[in-house]
Amino acid sequence: MIDLALLPDGGLGWLDGSGPESHLVLSTRIRLARNLAEHRFSAQATEAEREAVLGMVREAAEQSVTLRRAMVFRLDSLPSLDRQLLHERHVVSKELSVPERGGVPRRASAVLLGRDVGAMVNEEDHLRLQGLVSGLSLEAAYAAVRRADVELGQQVAFAFHPQFGYLTSCPTNVGTGLRASILIHLPGLVLTKEIHRVLQGLSQVGLTYRGLYGEGSEVVGNFFQLSNQTTLGQSESELLDHLSRIVGQVIGHEEKARQILLRDAPSILEDKVWRAFGLLRHARSLGFEEAMNLLSGVRLGVGLGLVPDVGMYTVNRLLIETQPAHVLAMAGGVLDEAEVPVRRARHVRMILEAEAGRRG
């Protein structure tokens, strides 16, 4: 089984709650899609071509400052559980971790994990650079990814068209190749039944929303990923400025919803928060969605100062550690299906008890 301690910050540095607006925004992710010039895109390439692409990217990374000491994992040779662990920590995509129809990732697929930037190789595109940071930090995340992009671009030529920009497998990524995503917690808007109005407004201004793990994932626990829909026709700074402005408006709506709840329904709000905390502290069995919804309630309470004995990082950590692969990994990788919710509940109780003891 993969040693998660080998990952920079264990792959969880983005959960530490240190970034701006971290009581609402868990993380900012910037991704740049790139393809190597004069090579067929990954989906059409032969195994030999993909191996050549991986070799070129690794050589270029070794010459860069940003990725010189990156950990390298060949996803096509990792067991399914290890790939899923990386996916649950948001360092690889679903396409590379849990391929459809129960298959294995395409040959020569890999991920390079540096301290500030990661790089997926032979996913939908040859190269997907990714920066993931705590809170609402679009400029910081982009700066790190941009450094890696420039350094790698000095070693290998990227597929680029003077009119259309960077060429990608999916037409919606053509142009800058930039996809920025904000993972945000919006329980106030859900409880006040304003969430649909706010989400409908996003599509009118060129943004989209998805679930916790991006495209194709369901929304659970009131966590939403907000991101730009297209990358063509605008510069990187224009895309980031637009997303920052709209996310700022969403944050304003959420803050207002929370204040309305505190003003008009304080007892109902406190009951929801403390009921969630009590269930997590004492439950003997927890399903995945149930755990996410309860942690959402506790996270709301922590953000409002209603639950003083739990830190935001602890709640954020539990959002990851209650995921299916993490529960299995904590049990050594072998666990009866009926035992999974029991182990999940046990782990949550242990972490919350330790947190209360540390703060008490």
N, C-alpha and C positions, 0 to 999 in steps of 0.2 A: 504494500500500500504506500502511496505517495506520502512523503514527509512534508506536511504543510509548513513546518517550521523553516523549510528551505526557501519559501516564498518571501520576498521583501515585505516586512511587517506582517508576515503570515498571510498576505493577500487581503488583509482587513484594515489597512491604514485609513482607507476612505470612510470607515465607520466610526472614527474616534470622536466625532462631534465637535471638532475644533474649528471648522470652517464657518464663514458667515451664514447666518440664518439656519444654523444646523438644528434648531429646534423644530424646523419644518422640512428643510432640505437635507436629505441624507448624503447625496453625492452629486457631483458634476462629472460627466464623462464627455470627453472629446475623442472622436474617432476620425482618422483620415484614411480613405481608401486609395490604394495605389496599385498599379500593375506595371510589371517590367516591360520595357519596350522590346519589340521583336520577339515576344513570347505569347503563345496563345493563352487566353484566360484559363483559369484553373479548371472550370467545368469541361472545357474542350481539350485540355492538355493531356498528353500521355503521362504515364507514371514517370518515365525518364525525364520528361520536360519539367514535371513538378519537382522531382529530385534536384534538377539543375537549378530551378528557382530557389529552392530552400538553401542550396549550397551558396548561391550568390548572395542571398540575404544574410546568411550567417557570416560570410566573409566581410560583407559591408558593415555588419553590426560590430564585428571585432575591431574595425578601424574607427568606430565612432566613440565618442565620449559617453553618450547617453546609454548605450546598450552594450558597451564593451564587456561588462561583468554580468550580463544578464544570465539568469538560469534558463536553460533550454529544455523543453519537454516535447518529445515526439508524440503527438496525440494518436497517431496511427498505431503505436505500440503500447499505449497505456491501457490498462483494464478499464472497463466501463465505469466502475465506481470512482476511480481516480479522475476520469474525465468529468464526471458529474460533480465531483467536489470542486474542481476548478470552475465549472460553470456556476455553481451556487455561490462562489466567491466573486463572481462577475469578472473573471479574468479571461474566459474564453466564451465563445458564442454557443448557442444551442446546436447550430449546424455542426460544429466540431466536437461537441461533447456527447450529444444524444442524437445521432443521425436517425432520420426517419426509417421506418421498416426494420428497426433493430439492427442495422448494419454497423459497419465500422467507419471511422472518418476516412476520407480519401487519402491515398498514399502521399507521404511527405508532408502531411499537415502537421503543424507544430506551433508552439507559442514560446516567445522569448519574453522573459519577465525581468525588467530592470527595476530600479528603485522608484523611478518616477513615471516610466513609460513601459507599456507592453506592446508586443507585436505578434499578431496572428499571421501565420504563413499558410498559403494555399487554402484559404477559406473561400468565400465567393469570389474575392479578388486575391491576387498574389500576396498582397500585404495590407494588413489593417493595423495601423498604429493606434494605440489607445492610451489615454491618460485619464485616471480616475482619482478624484480628490474629494475631500470632505466639504460639505456645505455648498453654497452657491458661489463658485469660484471659476467662472468661465475663462477669464483671462489667464489665471495661473495654470489651469489645465491645458489650455491651448498653447501657452508658451513652452511647456515641457514637450508636448507632442510636435510642435513646430521645430524645435531644436533637433529632435530625432529625424524628422522628415528632411531637413536640410542636410544633416550629416550623412544620411543614407543616400540622398540624391546626389551627393558628391562622388559616391562610389559606384552607383548603378543608375542607368537611365530609366526614367519612368515614362509610361505611355502618355503622351500629351499632344493635344491638338491646339493649334494657335487660335482657333475660333471657339472651340467647345471646352477647352481646358483639359483636366485630367480625365482619362478614359477609364470607365469602370464597367463591370459586368451588368449592373442594373442601371438603366437610364436615369433614374432619379438621383443617382450619386454622381453623375457626370458634372464636371465643372470644378468646384473646389474639392470635391470628394469628402467634404466635411459633414459629419453628423454630430450634433451636440445634444446631449440628453441630460435632463435634470430629474433625479429621483426624489419625489416630494410626497410628503404625508399630509393628506387633506381630510381628516376626520370631521372637522368643523363643518365643512361644506357638505359632507355626506349627511351629518346629523340634522342640519338645517334644510336639507333637501334642495340645496342650491347647486349641487355638483353638476347636474346635467346642463344647466344654463351656462355655467362657466366652461365646461368641456366643449359644448357646441360652439361657443365663441372662438375657441382655439382654431378650429378648421377654417374659420373665416379670415384668419390672419396668418395663414400659412404654417400652422403648427399641428402636430398630431399628438395623441396620447396612447400609451400602451400600459401593460402590466409591469410587474416587478422585474421581469427578465426581458423586456423589450418586445420586439415583433413576435406575434403569435402567442404571447403569454396573457393569462387572465389577470384581472385586477383583484388582488386579495389584500385584506388588512388596510384598505384605504390608501394604498401606495400606488402612485402613478408615475410613469415616465413621460415627461413632456419633451418633445424634440422637434427640430425643423423637418419639413417634409421634402424639400428639394434643395439642391446645392448650386444649380445653374443660374447664371444671370446676376449673382450678387457676390461680393467679395467676402472673405472670411470675417473681416471686422464688421461688415454690415449684417451678416448672419448672426454673429454673436451679440451684437448690439440689439438686434430685433428680439432675439430670444430672451436676453436679459430684461428688456423692458416688459415683455409680456409676462414672464415669470414673476417679475416684481408686482404686476397687477394681480396675478393669481394669489401671491402671498398676501397682498392687501385684502383680498376677498376672504381668505382663510382666517386671517387675524380678526377681521370684522365678525365672521361667523363665531369664532371662539368667544369674543367679547359678548355677543348676543346671548350665547349659551350661559355664560357666567352671570349675566344680568337677569335673564328671564327664566332660566331653568337651572339654578345652581345645584339644587338637591338632586335633580335627575342626572346632571352631569357628574357630580361627585359619586352618586350611586353606581353609575356606569363604570367609572374609573376604578373605584375600590372593589366593585364586584369582580372586574377583570383581574385585578391584582390578587384578590382572595382565591379565585379559581386557579390562577397560575401557582400560587404558593402552596395549594393543597391538593390539586387534582392528581389522580393516580393514572389517568389515561388522557392523552391529548392527540386529536387528529391534527393534521398539518394546517388546514384552513382555520380550524378552531383556535389553534395556537396563534396564528397570525392575527386573527381578529382580536383576541385577548391582549396580545402584545401591542396592538394598535391603541387599544383603550388605555393601557398603562403608559404608553409613550405620550399620548395626549395629556395624561395627568402629570407626567414628569415635565413636559413642556410648559404647563400652566402653573407649576410649582405646587400641585396638589399632592404629589407623592415625593416627599423629601428624601426618602431613604434609598432611592434607586437612581443611579447615574444614567445619562442618555447613552453612553457607550455600552453599558451592560444590556440595555434594551436592544440597541442596534445589533450587538453581537448575537443575542438570542434569535433575532430575525433570521440570521444565517445558520446558526447551530441547531435550529429546530427543523431545518430542511431535511428531506428524506435521506440524501447521501451522507450528510453529517451525522445523523442519528445512526445509520448503519456503520459508519467508520468508527464511531465511538464504541461500538460493540464488537469491533474487530472485523467488520465486514460480513459477518454471518449472523443473521437475525430472522427469526420467524416473523411473518407478516403481522401476526396478531400481537407480537411483542413490541413492534415499532412505536405505537402510541404510548405504551407503558414506559419505554426507555426515554421517549421525548419528555414526558411529564416529569420523570425522575431527574433528568438533567436540568430542566427549568427550575424545579424546586431547589436543587443543590446550588445553582448559581444565584438565585434570589436570596437564599438563606445566607450564603457567603457574603453577598453584597450588604445585606442588612447588618450582619455581624461586623463587617469592616467599617461601615459608617456609624454603627452604634457605639 
